[in-house]
Amino acid sequence: MKICTTIDEMRNASRAARRAGMRVGFVPTMGALHEGHLSLVRAARAASDVVAASIFVNPTQFGPTEDLAKYPRSFDRDRELLEREGVELLFAPAVEEMYPTANGSGGPTPDQSLADRSVRPTQNTWVTVEGLSDKLDGRSRPGHFRGVATVVAKLFHAVEPDAAFFGQKDAAQVAVIRRMVRDLNLAVEIVVCPIVREADGLAMSSRNAYLDSDQRKRALVLHRSLMRVQDLAQAGERDAGKLMYTGREVFAEEGSVRLDYFEIVDPDTLDPVAEVSGGALVAVAAFLGSTRLIDNVLLPSA
């Protein structure tokens, strides 16, 4: 596996593969890899000649009070996992590489260092997907999707993949990235892969590592609420309001878990739907202590 730490190095390696007639699949990650990430790598492997992955904890998608400084970082372990899965190219840039200081307009201020994990770089140019970035997680985390869209655009320009692979667990992120790719005419196919769950149903997440044993048990309320709604929809209930009420009732039974949102929306626009006959995304976010988890399920068209 070739490790690229600069944009030029990554771009040159990807272009060499494409000139040789090979299809490049790309899996962007923030590290702290788990089976969910590896399932994306395997999907990319099945659909590509060369698999590229990135490990980059993107500071601009974290809010001022969020967990940037303590976000789990395990580069050596992650590198070994990716190499074991047959990843040929690993893009592992420093923050300064992705957000360079230029004429004082980017990077840290003079009295800061990006070696400090809490420092969030600034720049003048951002990618903002209007109409989507303030919904679901974007409403709860102002500025989050601006950081996501900006870094994903940067990564696409660095890697120049034919296809990029994302997990359905981040459903709102998927909607934002799909719209960005469409609106900016980016030449990359977006492939969305199923949620990978623990044996008891909890969606795999790097943030699960923050949970103590009691919180880990209580976190199952996310999946339980989604399954209750899915069962009701399969039984014929089509009214989104009634379905949401049912999902929120499940949280009311688990008092120590703080619900952020429980919504039923169109998976592409993230707008609320009145009924689910045409298919819908049931999305939930909740806090266990200071740890925020998300999950979702797609209801098919009736």
ZALO-204762 format. One record per residue: x, y, z of N, C-alpha, C, CB in turn; residue in one letter. Coordinates in pm, whole numbers, padded with zeros to 5 digits, always signed. Atoms other than C-alpha are relative to their C-alpha. Glycine has a CB too. Layout:
ZALO-204762
XYZXYZXYZXYZa/...
***
This chain:
ZALO-204762
+00085-00120+00000+00000+00000+00000+00088+00125+00000-00096+00001+00123m/-00074-00126+00008+00131+00341-00099-00070+00104+00087+00011+00049-00146k/+00055-00105-00085+00082+00614+00162+00038+00135-00058+00050-00014+00146i/-00021-00133+00056+00039+00962+00017-00036+00104+00106-00086+00021-00130c/+00026-00102-00102+00068+01261+00248-00024+00138-00060+00116+00007+00097t/+00026-00128+00065+00040+01543-00007-00103-00018-00110+00131+00060-00057t/+00101+00004+00105-00230+01630-00256+00063-00037-00133-00071+00135-00012i/-00066+00032+00128+00013+01619-00548+00035-00148-00009+00127+00084-00016d/-00038+00142-00001+00137+01275-00448-00123-00088-00021+00069-00036+00133e/+00123+00077+00013-00218+01142-00414-00056+00011-00141-00104+00046+00102m/+00056-00022+00132-00336+01295-00738+00082-00072-00108-00008+00150-00031r/-00086+00065+00098-00038+01166-00933-00018-00152+00001+00146+00036+00025n/+00018+00145-00010-00087+00812-00802-00133-00042-00059+00010-00045+00146a/+00131+00032+00054-00456+00815-00889-00002+00015-00152-00107+00088+00063s/-00002-00021+00144-00397+00958-01235+00080-00108-00072+00058+00137-00032r/-00079+00108+00060-00131+00694-01306-00086-00125-00014+00126-00029+00085a/+00088+00117+00007-00385+00422-01226-00105+00017-00109-00068-00024+00135a/+00104-00022+00100-00650+00579-01445+00056+00002-00141-00073+00131+00027r/-00063+00006+00133-00408+00626-01734+00024-00144-00044+00133+00078+00000r/-00021+00143+00031-00344+00253-01712-00133-00072-00022+00078-00068+00113a/+00130+00059+00029-00715+00197-01767-00071-00057+00120+00016-00106-00100g/+00059+00056-00120-00801+00118-01408-00103+00094+00061+00108-00032+00101m/+00107-00074-00068-01114+00228-01223+00039+00017+00146-00138-00072-00014r/-00042-00032-00137-01040+00401-00892-00124+00019+00087+00089+00128+00003v/+00105-00016-00101-01278+00355-00599+00058+00063+00124-00065-00136+00034g/-00051-00082-00110-01246+00585-00299-00091-00012+00121+00012+00146-00042f/+00072+00006-00127-01346+00546+00066+00057+00106+00093+00010-00142+00064v/-00049-00103-00093-01308+00868+00270-00037-00035+00143-00056+00138-00037p/+00029+00028-00141-01278+00817+00646+00071+00103+00088+00045-00145+00037t/-00072-00078-00100-01177+01000+00961+00079-00093+00093-00097+00087+00081m/-00074+00094-00083-00999+00691+01091-00087-00062+00107+00118+00067+00063g/+00070+00075-00104-01092+00498+01407-00092-00103-00066-00083+00097+00092a/+00077+00086+00090-01201+00230+01163-00068-00114+00075+00091-00056-00107l/+00074+00114-00049-01462-00035+01237-00056-00076-00119-00113+00044+00098h/+00049+00087+00107-01645-00300+01038-00085+00077-00102-00082-00114+00059e/+00076-00081+00095-01872-00036+00885+00089+00059-00107-00075+00110+00071g/-00095-00054+00098-01575+00135+00721+00053-00110-00091+00117+00069+00072h/-00060+00108+00080-01429-00197+00610-00100-00057-00101+00050-00112+00092l/+00100+00044+00097-01759-00291+00445+00000+00091-00122-00140-00003+00064s/-00010-00092+00113-01721+00021+00230+00123-00032-00085+00007+00146+00050l/-00121+00038+00073-01367-00083+00140-00027-00124-00085+00117-00027+00099v/+00030+00122+00076-01496-00426+00034-00092+00028-00118-00063-00106+00091r/+00087-00039+00112-01769-00268-00176+00081+00068-00109-00113+00092+00048a/-00087-00067+00097-01508-00048-00342+00088-00102-00072+00087+00107+00068a/-00084+00104+00060-01286-00351-00399-00077-00078-00106+00052-00094+00107r/+00082+00079+00092-01571-00538-00569-00032+00077-00128-00128-00043+00067a/+00043-00082+00114-01644-00246-00803+00114+00077-00066-00106+00096+00044a/-00112-00083+00046-01295-00107-00870+00123-00086-00026+00033+00110+00103s/-00129+00065+00021-00952-00200-00996+00102+00042+00105+00054+00032-00139d/-00090-00055-00102-00771+00022-00746-00087+00065+00107+00101+00103-00062v/+00074-00061-00110-00902+00119-00403+00089+00100+00071-00051-00109+00100v/-00065-00104-00077-00798+00445-00240-00086+00029+00122+00022+00129-00086a/+00071-00041-00121-00891+00541+00115+00071+00121+00058-00007-00116+00105a/-00063-00112-00068-00827+00852+00320-00025-00011+00149-00053+00135-00054s/+00014-00017-00145-00771+00905+00691+00030+00147+00029+00095-00098+00081i/-00017-00142-00027-00829+01267+00782-00111+00046+00093-00001+00083-00131f/+00097-00054-00095-01000+01405+01091-00020+00146-00037+00049-00017+00151v/+00025-00132+00057-01158+01711+00935-00047+00099+00106-00103-00010-00112n/+00037-00090-00110-01159+01996+01188-00116+00092-00032+00117+00082+00039p/+00101-00100+00031-01401+02219+00997-00142-00052+00011+00023+00053-00138t/+00136+00051-00017-01698+01986+01047-00038-00017+00147-00014-00133-00070q/+00027+00004-00143-01672+02005+01427-00037+00139+00047+00122-00053+00078f/+00038-00127-00058-01851+02280+01615+00091+00037+00115-00143-00004+00046g/-00089-00049-00107-01681+02489+01887-00004-00083+00127-00034+00141+00034p/+00011+00076-00124-01811+02268+02168+00002-00151-00025-00128+00037+00072t/+00003+00142+00033-01779+01935+01988+00135-00067+00026-00040-00019-00146e/-00105+00088-00051-01531+01651+02029+00122-00013-00089-00057-00134+00024d/-00117+00008+00089-01251+01738+01785+00124-00048+00076+00028+00135-00064l/-00124+00031-00071-00975+01718+02048+00005-00146+00045+00016+00092+00120a/-00001+00137-00053-01083+01379+02181-00045-00103-00103-00088-00009+00122k/+00044+00097+00100-01197+01223+01853+00105-00110-00013-00025+00070-00138y/-00100+00108-00004-01032+00877+01846+00090-00001-00123-00070-00134+00012p/-00100+00005+00107-00713+00858+01642+00087-00124+00022+00088+00131-00002r/-00073+00128-00011-00546+00521+01573+00062-00034-00136-00095-00115+00049s/-00048+00009+00138-00346+00566+01254+00066-00135-00029+00097+00112-00028f/-00073+00123+00030-00118+00262+01281-00095-00119-00012+00105-00027+00107d/+00100+00107+00007-00408+00028+01354-00083+00012-00127-00091+00003+00123r/+00082-00022+00120-00617+00183+01076+00076-00036-00126-00047+00146-00007d/-00082+00032+00117-00333+00155+00826+00010-00151-00020+00141+00061+00015r/-00011+00145+00009-00292-00213+00906-00131-00063-00049+00038-00060+00135e/+00130+00052+00044-00665-00278+00863-00022+00024-00149-00113+00065+00080l/+00018-00032+00142-00673-00103+00525+00093-00084-00087+00024+00148-00025l/-00095+00081+00077-00363-00286+00407-00048-00145-00008+00141+00007+00064e/+00053+00137-00002-00519-00617+00510-00116-00017-00097-00045-00036+00142r/+00113+00005+00093-00824-00531+00298+00043+00024-00145-00105+00102+00040e/-00049-00014+00136-00604-00473-00006-00008+00140-00057-00074-00090-00088g/+00001-00139+00049-00623-00093-00026+00138+00032-00059-00035+00101+00117v/-00127-00030+00066-00358+00021-00273+00054+00139+00033-00015-00012-00149e/-00041-00139-00020-00354+00396-00200-00065+00055+00126-00037+00087-00123l/+00052-00063-00121-00390+00568+00137+00042+00146+00001+00051-00073+00127l/-00024-00143-00007-00424+00945+00150-00013+00041+00146-00100+00080-00090f/-00004-00037-00142-00321+01068+00497+00066+00136+00015+00075-00108+00083a/-00060-00134-00005-00264+01444+00480-00004+00060+00139-00071+00092-00096p/+00007-00083-00120-00184+01678+00765-00107+00107-00020+00138+00065+00032a/+00100-00106+00009-00436+01949+00847+00053+00116-00085-00039+00050+00140v/-00058-00111+00076-00196+02207+00702+00000-00027-00151+00142+00026+00047e/+00004+00034+00142-00197+02019+00370-00139+00026-00059+00039-00147-00022e/+00137-00017+00048-00575+02031+00339-00049+00144+00016-00093-00094+00073m/+00039-00139-00026-00610+02384+00482+00126+00085+00013-00088+00011+00129y/-00129-00071-00007-00288+02565+00390-00016+00148+00034+00074-00013-00132p/-00005-00143-00025-00199+02909+00516+00044+00069-00127+00096+00033+00118t/-00035-00073+00122-00199+03147+00224-00036+00146+00020-00074-00058-00125a/+00021-00144-00019-00155+03523+00269-00085+00028+00124-00068+00060-00123n/+00071-00023-00126-00292+03488+00618-00145-00038-00003+00012+00141+00038g/+00144+00025+00011-00630+03367+00494-00040-00140+00041-00045+00025-00139s/+00035+00137-00037-00609+03003+00598+00091-00049+00108+00005-00092-00120g/-00085+00059-00102-00463+02777+00860-00017+00070+00133+00145+00005-00042g/+00016-00055-00135-00408+02873+01224+00042+00146+00006+00082-00080+00100p/-00047-00135-00025-00362+03220+01360+00144-00009+00050-00091+00074+00104t/-00142+00006-00034+00000+03315+01446+00030-00061+00136+00058+00135-00005p/-00028+00052-00133-00036+03213+01811-00059-00140+00021-00055+00095+00105d/+00057+00134-00010-00192+02874+01734+00086-00099-00076-00145-00001-00053q/-00067+00108+00073-00058+02540+01615-00102-00108-00029+00120-00057+00080s/+00093+00107+00033-00251+02274+01431+00041-00132+00064-00011-00016-00150l/-00033+00117-00081-00062+02022+01642-00096-00011+00118+00147+00007+00050a/+00105-00002-00101-00320+02127+01899-00128-00049-00065-00018+00143+00062d/+00115+00062+00066-00614+01903+01813-00127+00083+00009-00025-00135+00059r/+00121-00081-00015-00864+02167+01923-00005+00117-00099-00009+00052+00141s/-00006-00115+00091-00755+02422+01660-00079-00031-00127+00146+00035-00035v/+00079+00015+00121-00997+02470+01373+00048+00103-00102-00152+00019+00030r/-00051-00094+00099-00846+02620+01058-00112+00080-00065+00080-00074-00107p/+00095-00082+00074-01018+02891+00859+00047+00015-00143-00019+00139+00067t/-00035-00030+00138-01028+02971+00491-00111+00088-00057+00018-00131-00085q/+00096-00094+00058-01213+03204+00256-00104-00066-00089+00073+00103-00079n/+00087+00066+00097-01375+02953+00021-00062-00124+00063+00077-00037-00128t/+00072+00112-00058-01643+02710+00136-00101-00054-00101-00071+00042+00130w/+00108+00061+00078-01888+02469-00026-00120-00014+00093+00043-00140-00060v/+00123+00008-00080-02239+02514+00113-00114-00045-00090-00032+00137+00066t/+00113+00053+00077-02529+02308-00017-00127+00060+00059-00004-00158+00003v/+00118-00069-00049-02824+02540+00028-00122-00092-00003-00027+00127-00082e/+00125+00076-00002-03156+02388+00127+00013-00137+00064-00051-00015-00137g/-00020+00130-00065-03001+02073+00278+00085+00012+00126+00065-00096-00096l/-00101-00005-00106-02721+02183+00509-00053+00042+00136+00109+00092-00040s/+00057-00042-00129-02956+02313+00780-00110-00095+00046-00054+00142-00010d/+00103+00097-00037-03170+01999+00810+00062-00118+00074-00075-00050-00125k/-00044+00114-00081-03143+01701+01047+00128+00036+00075+00022-00124-00089l/-00123-00027-00073-02782+01696+01166+00049+00142-00024+00108-00099-00040d/-00041-00137+00028-02721+02031+00998-00071+00101+00088-00025+00033-00145g/+00073-00089-00091-02988+02192+01214+00057-00012+00141-00152-00032-00001r/-00053+00022-00135-02845+02036+01530+00145+00044+00013-00012-00145+00037s/-00144-00031-00002-02483+02109+01432+00027+00109-00105+00087-00129-00029r/-00018-00108+00098-02469+02451+01259+00143+00003-00055-00034+00135+00063p/-00131-00005+00066-02185+02467+01007+00059-00136-00030+00095+00077+00085g/-00056+00135+00018-02128+02091+01014+00008-00039-00146-00084-00102+00075h/+00000+00046+00139-02231+02023+00657+00078+00092-00093-00142-00013-00048f/-00093-00085+00076-02039+02323+00528+00140-00060+00007+00000+00146+00054r/-00130+00064-00014-01728+02156+00667+00008-00132-00074+00030-00022+00145g/+00002+00130+00070-01830+01816+00529+00009+00020-00151-00128-00078+00035v/+00001-00019+00145-01909+01941+00179+00133+00055-00049-00114+00093-00041a/-00128-00059+00041-01590+02147+00166+00110-00104-00002+00037+00115+00094t/-00109+00096-00003-01360+01867+00272-00021-00112-00100+00015-00059+00140v/+00024+00104+00099-01529+01608+00050+00034+00051-00140-00146-00048+00007v/-00039-00058+00129-01490+01842-00248+00152+00002-00013-00057+00142-00016a/-00147-00002+00001-01122+01884-00156+00055-00141-00022+00054+00058+00133k/-00045+00138+00015-01078+01508-00125-00025-00051-00141-00068-00090+00101l/+00028+00043+00138-01246+01446-00459+00101+00061-00098-00143+00040-00041f/-00098-00063+00088-01010+01695-00624+00139-00061+00018+00005+00151+00025h/-00131+00060-00025-00709+01529-00461+00008-00142-00055+00029-00001+00149a/-00002+00142+00036-00805+01168-00533-00048-00024-00144-00087-00080+00097v/+00058+00014+00134-01003+01212-00858-00051-00142-00024+00104+00036-00106e/+00049+00137+00014-01191+00884-00808-00109-00012-00106-00052-00052+00133p/+00115+00028+00086-01433+00724-01049-00126-00017+00083+00025-00126-00085d/+00114+00021-00088-01659+00628-00759+00046+00020+00144-00061-00142-00019a/-00027-00017-00142-01678+00715-00389-00108-00071+00079+00007+00152+00038a/+00089+00090-00075-01837+00492-00124-00026+00058+00139+00062-00141+00011f/+00044-00057-00127-02037+00620+00173-00100-00094+00066-00061+00140-00021f/+00092+00084-00075-02243+00454+00445-00137+00064+00016+00057-00031+00134g/+00137-00047-00017-02621+00484+00473-00024+00056+00140-00098-00113-00028q/+00020-00052-00136-02583+00554+00846+00002+00152+00001+00108-00055+00096k/-00007-00147+00009-02487+00912+00755-00092+00047-00112+00147+00047-00025d/+00096-00023+00108-02804+00959+00552-00008+00146-00041-00136-00048+00042a/+00005-00141+00035-02815+01339+00571+00126+00042-00074-00019+00087+00126a/-00125-00028+00071-02449+01357+00470-00006-00051-00142+00117-00064+00073q/+00015+00056+00134-02526+01132+00174-00082+00093-00089-00065-00138+00006v/+00085-00091+00078-02803+01368+00061+00077+00126-00038-00127+00037+00079a/-00079-00120+00027-02570+01669+00091+00104-00026-00108+00068+00051+00128v/-00107+00029+00095-02288+01503-00102-00057-00030-00139+00085-00119+00049i/+00062+00027+00130-02515+01373-00377-00040+00131-00069-00124-00091+00017r/+00042-00127+00058-02658+01722-00428+00121+00082-00043-00086+00080+00099r/-00121-00074+00036-02311+01879-00427+00059-00054-00130+00104-00008+00113m/-00057+00061+00121-02185+01632-00688-00084+00035-00122+00008-00154+00015v/+00088-00034+00111-02489+01697-00906+00011+00147-00039-00144-00033+00035r/+00002-00143+00028-02485+02075-00874+00133+00051-00055-00035+00077+00125d/-00133-00044+00045-02107+02109-00931+00053-00083-00116+00098-00006+00116l/-00038+00082+00115-02100+01852-01214+00131-00075+00023+00012+00087-00125n/-00121+00075-00032-01833+01648-01039-00010-00139-00063+00021-00009+00154l/-00002+00126+00075-01732+01339-01235+00033-00117+00093+00103+00007-00115a/-00020+00111-00093-01767+01089-00951-00135-00063+00030+00071+00048+00132v/+00121+00074-00034-02028+00821-00890-00006-00017+00152-00004-00138-00072e/+00018+00017-00144-02166+00817-00534-00072-00133+00024-00079+00120+00062i/+00055+00132-00032-02227+00464-00405-00030-00004+00150+00099-00115-00041v/+00042+00003-00140-02422+00425-00081-00019-00145+00043-00132+00082+00021v/-00002+00139-00047-02374+00105+00119-00081-00014+00129+00145-00048+00022c/+00089+00021-00117-02597-00049+00391+00070+00026+00133-00055-00141-00002p/-00049-00016-00137-02560+00024+00761+00050-00135+00051-00111+00057+00094i/-00052+00120-00066-02345-00230+00945-00026+00013+00149+00154-00019-00029v/+00043-00006-00139-02470-00316+01292+00070-00106+00086-00152-00018+00009r/-00042+00101-00095-02352-00493+01602-00108-00109+00008+00026+00063+00141e/+00093+00111-00007-02522-00824+01681-00133+00040+00065+00061-00115+00078a/+00123-00043-00068-02775-00644+01904-00071+00114-00071+00032+00042+00141d/+00069-00100+00080-02864-00388+01637+00060+00139+00004-00138+00009+00044g/-00059-00134-00007-02656-00086+01741+00083+00027-00126+00088+00015+00126l/-00077-00037+00119-02522+00092+01432+00145+00024+00038-00061+00124-00068a/-00142-00019-00030-02144+00079+01423+00039+00146-00021+00086-00092-00088m/-00044-00140+00004-01984+00418+01491+00129+00012+00078-00109+00096+00057s/-00123-00025-00075-01642+00541+01598-00031+00058+00137+00091+00094-00077s/+00035-00061-00128-01820+00731+01875-00056-00100+00101-00101+00111-00023r/+00044+00101-00096-01951+00408+02029+00107-00025+00106-00034-00131-00072n/-00110+00021-00095-01609+00388+02195-00011+00093+00121+00133+00021-00069a/+00016-00093-00112-01711+00683+02415-00096-00053+00106-00050+00133-00052y/+00107+00043-00088-01996+00487+02577+00052-00092+00111-00108-00071-00080l/-00029+00097-00105-01963+00321+02916-00099-00116-00013-00008+00067+00141d/+00081+00122+00018-02130-00017+02968-00150+00029+00014+00042-00106+00103s/+00142-00033-00016-02459+00132+03092-00052+00078-00120-00022+00079+00128d/+00042-00078+00116-02475+00386+02810-00010-00088-00124+00098+00115-00025q/+00003+00090+00116-02396+00111+02559-00133-00077-00006+00119-00099+00006r/+00129+00071-00003-02707-00081+02671-00114+00095-00036-00024-00062+00139k/+00108-00095+00024-02925+00230+02667-00001+00051-00144+00012+00117+00097r/-00009-00047+00139-02802+00323+02318-00086-00083-00095+00144-00004-00046a/+00083+00086+00085-03010+00036+02180-00138+00060-00025-00014-00139+00063l/+00130-00064+00020-03313+00264+02212-00010+00060-00141-00023+00108+00107v/+00005-00055+00137-03217+00421+01877-00051-00105-00097+00140+00050-00044l/+00041+00107+00092-03246+00093+01691-00140-00050+00033+00101-00117+00005h/+00131+00049-00041-03547-00015+01894-00111+00091-00050-00006-00012+00152r/+00102-00093+00047-03739+00299+01804-00021-00012-00151+00039+00144+00035s/+00010+00015+00146-03661+00255+01434-00073-00129-00037+00139+00002-00064l/+00066+00128+00029-03771-00108+01439-00149+00006+00032+00066-00113+00079m/+00142-00015-00035-04097-00014+01612-00074+00072-00113-00016+00077+00134r/+00062-00075+00109-04171+00237+01336-00004-00085-00127+00076+00131-00026v/-00002+00083+00120-04065-00001+01061-00108-00109+00006+00139-00065-00018q/+00103+00103-00014-04290-00276+01197-00139+00058-00021+00009-00065+00138d/+00130-00063+00014-04584-00036+01216-00027+00036-00146-00009+00125+00088l/+00015-00033+00142-04523+00083+00858-00026-00126-00083+00124+00073-00052a/+00021+00126+00073-04502-00276+00735-00138-00056+00025+00106-00102+00040q/+00136+00045-00032-04833-00342+00907-00106+00085-00070-00022+00004+00150a/+00094-00077+00080-04989-00073+00688-00017+00145+00039-00128-00063+00004g/+00012-00140-00040-04957+00257+00877+00078+00088-00097+00050+00021+00145e/-00064-00088+00098-04880+00535+00629+00015+00143+00050-00078-00001-00128r/-00003-00137-00051-04928+00850+00838+00133+00026+00072-00118+00025+00096d/-00132-00027-00056-04584+00996+00913-00010+00054+00143+00077+00098-00088a/+00016-00055-00133-04711+01185+01217-00020-00110+00104-00116+00096+00002g/+00024+00111-00092-04840+00867+01381+00126-00084+00018-00116-00087-00051k/-00124+00078-00008-04518+00685+01298+00104+00071+00086+00056-00026-00142l/-00096-00075-00082-04305+00962+01448-00041-00003+00146+00010+00146-00049m/+00047+00006-00139-04521+00966+01761+00040-00132+00064-00153+00019+00006y/-00037+00131-00051-04459+00594+01800+00149-00007+00031-00037-00108-00101t/-00144+00003-00022-04083+00635+01762+00041+00082+00121+00072+00051-00123g/-00033-00086-00113-04069+00918+02013-00048-00058+00131-00060+00138-00020r/+00049+00068-00119-04276+00716+02260+00103-00098+00055-00131-00073-00030e/-00103+00095-00042-03999+00457+02265+00108+00072+00081+00063-00072-00122v/-00100-00078-00074-03755+00727+02378-00053+00045+00135+00045+00122-00082f/+00058-00043-00126-03996+00841+02647+00013-00111+00106-00148+00037-00020a/-00017+00113-00091-03954+00493+02797+00143-00011+00051-00041-00130-00069e/-00143+00007-00034-03575+00546+02818+00044+00138+00043+00087-00053-00121e/-00012-00138-00045-03552+00859+03027+00140+00057+00001-00055+00012+00133g/-00136-00052-00011-03173+00886+03051+00063+00032-00137+00088-00098+00074s/-00049-00029+00134-03132+00918+02672-00072+00125-00051-00021-00122-00098v/+00060-00126+00044-03187+01270+02539-00016+00001-00151+00086+00121+00045r/+00029+00000+00143-03356+01276+02200+00035+00134-00061-00148-00032-00025l/-00031-00121+00077-03214+01529+01953-00109+00021-00104+00140-00010-00067d/+00112-00005+00095-03455+01455+01670-00044-00141-00036+00039+00078-00128y/+00054+00122+00060-03680+01180+01540-00092+00049-00111-00077-00092+00106f/+00073-00058+00112-03804+01268+01192-00018-00101-00112+00073+00124-00053e/+00025+00080+00121-03949+01110+00881-00001+00097-00116-00135-00081+00010i/-00025-00099+00106-03833+01286+00565+00021-00069-00134+00121+00087+00035v/-00040+00047+00132-03774+01251+00195+00151-00021+00001-00043+00102-00111d/-00144+00026-00011-03428+01088+00163+00087+00088-00087+00026-00141-00035p/-00079-00086+00088-03319+01325-00114-00004+00146+00041-00049-00013-00142d/+00015-00142-00035-03455+01662+00001+00010+00024+00151-00133+00052-00051t/+00004-00007-00147-03466+01588+00378-00118+00082+00051+00129+00059+00052l/+00121-00070-00041-03802+01766+00383-00097-00099+00066-00068+00068-00121d/+00098+00088-00064-04074+01624+00613-00102-00050-00102-00072+00072+00115p/+00106+00056+00084-04331+01397+00449-00123-00022+00087+00045-00133-00069v/+00124+00020-00074-04695+01366+00549-00035-00147+00012-00114+00074-00067a/+00024+00143-00004-04719+00999+00461+00111-00072-00077-00139-00035-00060e/-00122+00070+00042-04474+00727+00363-00023-00096-00116+00057-00076+00115v/+00028+00093+00110-04636+00553+00067+00105+00005-00109-00136+00030-00060s/-00101-00014+00104-04369+00689-00167+00141-00033+00046-00002+00138-00053g/-00131+00026-00056-04085+00574+00056+00044+00118+00086+00103-00026-00111g/-00041-00107-00091-03920+00772+00334+00122-00044+00080-00115+00040+00096a/-00112+00022-00091-03616+00807+00558-00047+00029+00141+00123+00089-00038l/+00028-00020-00142-03677+00759+00929+00135+00019+00068-00081-00122+00063v/-00132-00035-00052-03386+00932+01103-00010+00042+00145+00063+00112-00083a/+00000-00031-00142-03295+00964+01468+00140+00040+00044-00050-00120+00082v/-00125-00038-00066-03023+01134+01673-00030+00018+00148+00062+00130-00062a/+00023-00009-00144-02982+01116+02049+00132+00009+00073-00082-00120+00051a/-00118-00014-00084-02737+01193+02328-00005-00100+00114+00011+00143+00056f/-00022+00079-00120-02607+00950+02585+00115+00067+00074+00031-00152-00033l/-00098-00089-00058-02425+01180+02820+00036+00106-00102+00126-00079+00046g/-00043-00098+00100-02218+01399+02587+00021-00063-00137+00128+00066+00045s/-00022+00070+00128-02201+01137+02310-00127+00001-00083+00047-00146+00025t/+00115-00008+00089-02430+01195+02016+00009-00111-00104-00007+00139-00070r/+00005+00111+00096-02532+00894+01804-00115+00023-00098-00017-00135+00072l/+00104-00009+00101-02735+00874+01485-00030-00138-00056+00041+00098-00113i/+00040+00126+00065-02922+00597+01306-00117+00032-00091-00037-00112+00106d/+00114-00021+00089-03187+00557+01040-00043-00130-00064+00033+00103-00109n/+00048+00112+00082-03393+00318+00835-00078+00059-00117-00089-00099+00083v/+00074-00041+00119-03535+00354+00485-00128-00083-00011+00087-00015-00127l/+00126+00068+00027-03903+00271+00434-00021-00005-00150-00120+00072+00071l/+00019+00010+00146-03969+00139+00082-00135+00056-00043+00013-00145-00045p/+00129-00043+00056-04245+00263-00145-00102-00112+00017+00014+00038-00149s/+00107+00099-00021-04576+00093-00077-00050-00050-00134-00117+00059+00083a/
***
